[in-house]
Amino acid sequence: MTCPDFARYLQAYCDGELDVSKMLEVEEHLQGCPSCSAAVEAEEAFRKELRRTVAQEPVPPHIAERLRSAVAALEEEPKRFCLHGGYYLQQFVLNILVFNLINKYQCRVAKH
């Protein structure tokens, strides 16, 4: 496996979504590649920090409604978002949360 190949599987690997053979292939690559191992560590650190930060911030009602709408759309049209094991819906939700956190941070910085 090459580093560009690994990059395609980074999110799925961190999510535990790979089948056994692909996971073993990725782990074999990681044992010999400090760069990709560092990418996994960075992704896991980002996710940990995001969970910590999100846990402290309540979700605004308008964001919660958008999330509910996205889930409802998924239930109505599963193929629309679920092309790679739920990856696209997960990224959609993550993008909304990150946008919300950045927006709140910018508002706080502007007030100071």
Disulfide bonds with the S-S distance in Angstrom:
none
